[in-house]
Amino acid sequence: MKILHTSDWHIGRKIENIPLAQEFDLFMDWLIEVIEQQQIDLLIVAGDIFDTGMPSIAAQQQYYTSISRLANTRLQKIIMINGNHDSANFLLAPRIILSGLKTHISAGLPQEISQLILPFPEADPQVVIAAVPYLRDIDLINFFHDTAEEVDTQKNIAAFYHYIATLVEPFKDKGIPIIVTGHLFVSDSALDQIDRNDYTLGGLIDVASSQLPDVFDYYALGHVHRPWQQKQKNIFYSGNPFFMGQHDIKSGVKKGVFVIDTDDISDVKKIETPLWRQMVTFDGDFDQVCQQIASFENTGILSPAYGFAKITQYPQDRPIDQLYQQLVSLNQDNIHILKAVFPPRLSDSNLNNQDFSSLKEYSPREILEFHLDRSDYSDNSKEQILETFDELMAIYKQNSGLD
């Protein structure tokens, strides 16, 4: 039996207000081809199905269309868990209907934890999936009741996985492979400090691999946006399936999915996804960036590629708007500049004394971007802060009747 592990689809995602719907549709076309060619039986999607807990109508249509298409393949089962970007209640609402499309949704913890254990096939199991979702604080508090160590969520997450390990022991004793899912950040050493800052943003807890049980043959995890594995513990992140922002450019790792065969579960195969939309960063003074953009050749399937420009120096006698227009007018068939960052003309002392009444000319997001560009946050952290800001603004607008 073959299982395909993917995650972090982020349906409905936009980059600089441009939807990535076309990229997702191409990924789905490719995924269906892989499922048929590789004779995949089970599909695991390890969280962050949507980019936000309040997905748009267009994102919902793309989601249901994709499930319908996947259900018409050779797949016998689709197993999806919620991630930290997803609303558990939203995913669970159509759960009964989706079960008719061979789809099992695991979001939030059920009253009977044993419901997370999915032998497959049920009558004569060849593999067992422990469909552990993203563990929210409320899930852990409800599960552990008075014994929960509320101040140490890390230990509670690890303890929950040890509890799941006890539930699958009867299957393990029979030699049946055990796959467990999750949506969390597994860390191990100071070498992970940059990733820890990025992937624990907003309060998501990191868990050391040493705290997790050894009983599982494969940890199918989501949350980290690059393929990553720690074979000593059978921990695997499939990563997001295509470029979704500047942090993907920085990682330099090719996107993909993992395929596991129960005949030899230790032999994990990575299948790389095509480069549908290339994303690139241009860095240097204004003239250097202009030269980089003018000579850029797009290697992605979709055209144009998306670019980000970071200007270190520029002519002080020309308006920034004029410089920006010059950048975006270059090589437009091959590259579309989504964003250009120019350092402020004013010194810090002048900036502190300037008349801030001019801020009314800028949107709240532009002001936040200005301060983030002057901060020491990593590109991934900046992007996640802006994502959180956009989500909060969407909720505010909806509650205020502005949308």
Buried (B, 14 or more C-beta within 10 A) or exposed (E): BBBBBBBBBBBBBBBEEEBBBEBBBBBBEBBBEBBEEBEBBBBBBBBBBBBBBBBBEEBBEBBBEBBEBBBEBEBEBBBBBBBBBBBBEBBBEBBEEBEEBBBBBBBBBEEEBEEBBBBBEEEEBBBBBBBBBBBBEEBBBEBBEEEBEEEEBBBBBBBBBEEBBEBBEEBBEEEBBBBBBBBBBBBBEEEBEEBBBBBBBEEBBBBEBEBBBEBBBBBBBBBBBBBBBEEEBBBBBBBBBBBBBBBBBEBEEEBBBBBBBBEEBEEBEBBEBEBBBBBBBBEBEBEBBBEBBEEBEBEBEBEBBBBBBBBEEBEEEEEEEEBBEEBBEBBEEBBBBBBBBBEEEEEEEEEEEEEEEEEEEEEEEEEBBBEBBEEEBBBBBBBBBBBEBBBEBBBEEEEEEEE
